[in-house]
């Protein structure tokens, strides 16, 4: 027996409970992983509240790092003692032990510790998908990045600057603005100001090439208004709530805009795609092109407190739950 955080009903953070669970033994192509660090993400909140469907009772969590304790009979390339990490769908990471298909695991380079890995796997792979696959960012691009002081945002700002793009970062407080300035953002705007007008001014009325919006309902139409004709709106989160239904005419009257709603797991669905994305991410982290900013850590048993702080915008950078 081992322990995990589970919820038996959707609701506020108080539904999260520390419970005994039986994880079983690994199958032929699986590994038993002892977690050392687990990443906290807004998708965990969406599943806890019921915004995203999950079968109850459920264990949250989509990224973690740890050590392999046992492998199945047909596993090749992985062995007990290997340090590994993953970003995977289906939840289950808020646990001490977990059985995982080895095709979803990646080995950790020596230069990346477990806390860094838990902080960067899902968020870093998300940024790789956003900046390298959803839209291949070029030096000539001007990008707007919402929630730029968050876990995904801090990585996105650094990666976009590495690619040579002009970065307009939007944050919720002056303290967070200072964090993002230190990462090299070209312009930092406060959410409570008239950020749409500021983006239009910075771009001399032309608008941005791409807006990356993880906030959702509260910023969606403002984000559309920041784009130049034929610009791309990338809506990839719902921190303020889901975006209401949108008439396609809204895109046309703003300049024949493009709109996409990507989900990471469609971009790393094969073993080869996962490994390519992880290799690119680990290379940039290893060369200190990307600094993994772990703003706060909590014991895994205190997952409810971590959720409250994330939802109330009290966190900066990535949050890691220590096992």
C-alpha positions in Angstrom: 0.0 0.0 0.0 1.0 3.6 -0.7 -0.6 7.0 -0.5 -2.1 9.4 -3.0 -4.2 12.5 -3.2 -7.7 11.7 -4.4 -11.1 13.4 -4.8 -14.5 11.6 -4.7 -16.6 14.6 -5.8 -15.9 17.8 -7.7 -15.6 21.0 -5.8 -13.2 23.4 -4.0 -9.7 22.3 -2.8 -11.2 20.7 0.3 -12.3 17.7 -1.7 -8.7 16.7 -2.0 -7.9 13.8 0.4 -4.7 12.0 1.4 -5.6 8.3 1.1 -4.1 4.8 1.0 -4.1 3.2 -2.4 -2.9 0.0 -4.0 -1.0 0.6 -7.2 -0.2 -3.0 -8.1 2.7 -4.3 -10.1 4.0 -3.2 -13.5 2.7 -5.0 -16.6 4.9 -6.3 -19.4 5.6 -2.9 -20.9 5.2 -0.8 -17.7 7.4 0.5 -15.0 6.8 1.2 -11.3 7.9 4.7 -10.5 8.5 6.2 -7.1 7.8 9.9 -7.4 10.0 12.4 -5.8 8.4 15.6 -7.2 5.1 16.4 -8.8 4.2 19.4 -10.9 1.1 21.5 -10.2 -0.9 22.8 -13.2 -4.2 24.5 -13.9 -5.4 21.4 -15.6 -5.4 19.8 -12.2 -7.8 22.5 -11.0 -10.0 22.1 -14.1 -10.4 18.4 -13.3 -11.0 18.9 -9.6 -13.8 21.4 -10.3 -15.3 19.3 -13.0 -14.6 21.7 -15.9 -12.7 18.8 -17.5 -14.4 15.4 -17.1 -12.7 12.8 -14.9 -13.9 9.4 -13.6 -14.4 9.5 -9.8 -12.7 8.9 -7.5 -9.7 10.4 -9.2 -6.1 11.3 -8.5 -5.0 14.6 -10.1 -1.6 15.4 -11.7 -0.1 15.1 -15.1 3.6 15.6 -14.6 6.2 14.1 -12.2 9.7 13.0 -11.7 11.1 10.1 -9.8 13.0 6.8 -9.9 12.1 3.5 -11.5 11.7 0.7 -8.9 10.7 -2.2 -11.1 10.0 -2.9 -14.8 7.9 -5.4 -16.7 9.2 -8.4 -18.5 9.2 -6.9 -22.0 10.6 -3.5 -21.1 13.7 -2.4 -23.0 15.8 0.7 -22.5 14.7 1.3 -18.9 15.8 -0.3 -15.7 15.4 0.0 -11.9 17.3 3.0 -10.7 16.8 5.2 -13.8 15.8 8.7 -13.1 12.7 9.5 -15.2 10.0 12.1 -15.8 6.8 12.4 -17.7 3.9 14.6 -18.8 0.9 12.4 -19.5 -2.9 12.6 -19.8 -5.3 10.8 -17.5 -4.2 12.2 -14.1 -2.6 10.1 -11.4 0.6 12.0 -10.6 -0.3 13.1 -7.1 0.9 9.8 -5.6 3.9 8.3 -3.9 4.1 5.4 -6.4 2.7 4.9 -9.9 2.7 2.3 -12.6 3.4 3.9 -16.0 3.7 2.7 -19.6 7.4 3.1 -20.4 6.6 4.7 -23.7 5.4 7.8 -21.8 8.6 8.1 -19.8 11.8 10.0 -20.6 15.2 9.7 -18.9 16.5 12.7 -17.1 19.9 14.1 -18.0 22.3 14.4 -15.1 22.2 18.2 -15.2 18.4 18.4 -14.5 17.3 17.6 -10.9 13.9 16.1 -10.0 12.3 19.3 -8.9 13.3 21.1 -12.1 12.0 18.2 -14.1 8.6 18.1 -12.3 8.4 21.9 -12.8 9.2 21.8 -16.5 7.9 18.7 -18.1 4.3 19.5 -18.8 4.8 23.3 -18.9 8.0 23.1 -21.0 6.5 20.6 -23.5 3.5 22.8 -23.7 5.7 25.7 -24.7 7.6 23.6 -27.2 4.2 22.7 -28.8 3.0 26.4 -28.7 6.2 28.0 -30.1 7.6 25.3 -32.3 4.5 23.4 -33.6 1.3 25.3 -33.2 3.1 28.3 -34.7 6.8 28.1 -35.6 8.0 31.4 -34.0 10.4 33.5 -36.2 12.6 36.5 -35.4 10.2 38.8 -37.2 7.2 37.8 -34.9 5.7 40.0 -32.2 4.0 37.8 -29.6 1.6 38.6 -26.7 2.0 36.2 -23.8 -0.7 36.3 -21.1 0.0 35.1 -17.5 3.7 35.6 -18.3 4.8 35.2 -14.7 3.2 31.7 -14.4 4.8 28.3 -15.0 4.1 28.2 -18.7 4.5 31.9 -19.1 8.0 32.2 -17.7 9.3 29.4 -19.9 7.5 30.9 -23.0 9.0 34.3 -22.5 12.5 32.9 -22.3 12.1 30.5 -25.2 10.5 33.2 -27.4 13.3 35.6 -26.7 15.8 32.9 -27.6 14.1 32.5 -30.9 14.4 36.3 -31.5 10.8 37.3 -31.3 9.5 40.5 -29.7 7.7 39.6 -26.5 4.8 41.6 -25.0 4.2 40.0 -21.6 1.0 40.6 -19.6 0.9 40.0 -15.9 -1.4 40.7 -12.9 0.8 42.7 -10.6 3.9 44.9 -10.4 5.8 42.2 -8.5 5.1 39.7 -11.3 6.1 42.4 -13.8 9.5 42.5 -12.2 9.9 38.8 -12.5 9.1 38.9 -16.2 11.3 41.8 -16.9 14.2 39.8 -15.4 13.5 37.1 -18.1 14.0 39.6 -20.9 10.5 40.5 -22.1 10.6 43.4 -24.4 7.4 45.0 -23.0 5.6 44.2 -19.8 1.9 45.2 -19.3 -0.4 45.0 -16.3 -3.7 43.2 -16.8 -5.6 45.9 -14.9 -4.4 48.6 -17.4 -5.7 49.1 -20.9 -3.4 46.4 -22.3 -5.2 46.2 -25.7 -4.5 49.8 -26.4 -0.9 49.4 -25.2 -0.4 46.4 -27.5 -1.8 48.4 -30.4 0.5 51.3 -29.5 3.6 49.2 -29.2 3.0 47.6 -32.6 2.2 51.0 -34.1 -1.3 50.0 -34.8 -0.5 46.9 -36.7 -1.2 44.4 -33.9 0.7 41.2 -32.9 1.3 38.2 -35.0 0.3 35.7 -32.3 -1.5 35.9 -28.9 -0.9 33.1 -26.4 -3.9 33.2 -24.0 -4.2 30.9 -21.1 -6.6 33.1 -19.1 -9.7 32.4 -21.1 -13.1 34.1 -20.6 -11.8 37.4 -19.2 -9.2 38.2 -21.9 -10.4 36.3 -25.0 -12.0 39.2 -27.0 -9.3 41.6 -25.9 -6.7 39.2 -27.2 -8.5 39.0 -30.5 -8.3 42.8 -30.6 -4.6 42.7 -30.2 -4.0 40.8 -33.4 -3.0 42.1 -36.8 -5.0 40.9 -39.9 -4.6 37.2 -40.4 -3.0 36.9 -36.9 -3.2 33.8 -34.8 -5.1 33.5 -31.5 -3.9 30.5 -29.5 -6.3 29.9 -26.6 -4.8 27.2 -24.5 -6.2 27.7 -21.0 -9.2 28.7 -18.9 -7.8 30.3 -15.7 -10.7 32.8 -15.5 -13.2 30.3 -16.8 -14.0 28.8 -20.2 -14.4 31.0 -23.3 -18.1 31.4 -24.3 -19.3 30.3 -27.7 -17.7 32.5 -30.4 -19.3 33.3 -33.8 -16.8 32.8 -36.7 -17.9 36.3 -37.9 -15.9 37.7 -34.9 -12.7 36.5 -36.6 -13.7 37.8 -40.0 -14.5 41.3 -38.9 -11.2 41.6 -37.0 -9.1 40.8 -40.1 -9.6 37.2 -41.1 -8.0 35.9 -37.9 -7.0 32.3 -37.2 -8.1 30.7 -33.9 -6.8 27.4 -32.4 -7.3 25.6 -29.2 -4.4 23.2 -28.8 -4.0 20.4 -26.3 -0.4 19.3 -25.5 -1.1 15.5 -25.7 -2.0 15.7 -29.4 1.5 17.0 -30.0 3.4 14.3 -28.1 1.1 11.4 -28.9 3.8 9.2 -30.3 7.0 8.0 -28.6 9.2 9.7 -31.3 7.3 13.0 -31.0 7.6 13.0 -27.2 11.3 12.3 -27.3 12.0 15.0 -29.9 10.2 17.6 -27.9 11.8 16.5 -24.6 15.3 16.5 -26.2 14.8 20.1 -27.4 13.5 21.2 -24.0 16.3 19.5 -22.0 18.9 21.0 -24.3 17.7 24.5 -23.6 17.4 23.9 -19.9 20.8 22.3 -19.8 22.4 25.2 -21.6 20.7 27.7 -19.2 18.8 29.2 -22.1 15.7 28.5 -20.1 15.9 29.0 -16.3 13.3 26.8 -14.5 11.7 29.1 -12.0 10.2 27.1 -9.1 8.4 29.8 -7.2 7.1 27.7 -4.4 7.0 24.1 -3.1 4.5 22.2 -0.9 4.4 18.7 0.6 2.2 16.5 -1.5 -0.1 16.1 1.4 -0.8 19.9 1.3 -2.1 19.8 -2.3 -5.3 21.6 -1.2 -3.3 24.6 0.0 -1.3 24.6 -3.2 -4.5 24.6 -5.3 -5.9 27.6 -3.3 -2.7 29.6 -3.8 -2.7 28.8 -7.5 -6.3 29.8 -8.0 -5.9 33.0 -6.1 -2.9 34.1 -8.2 -0.6 33.9 -5.2 2.0 31.9 -7.0 4.8 32.8 -9.4 6.7 30.5 -11.8 6.2 26.8 -11.3 4.8 25.1 -8.2 6.1 21.7 -7.2 4.6 19.2 -4.7 7.4 17.3 -2.9 6.8 13.6 -2.2 
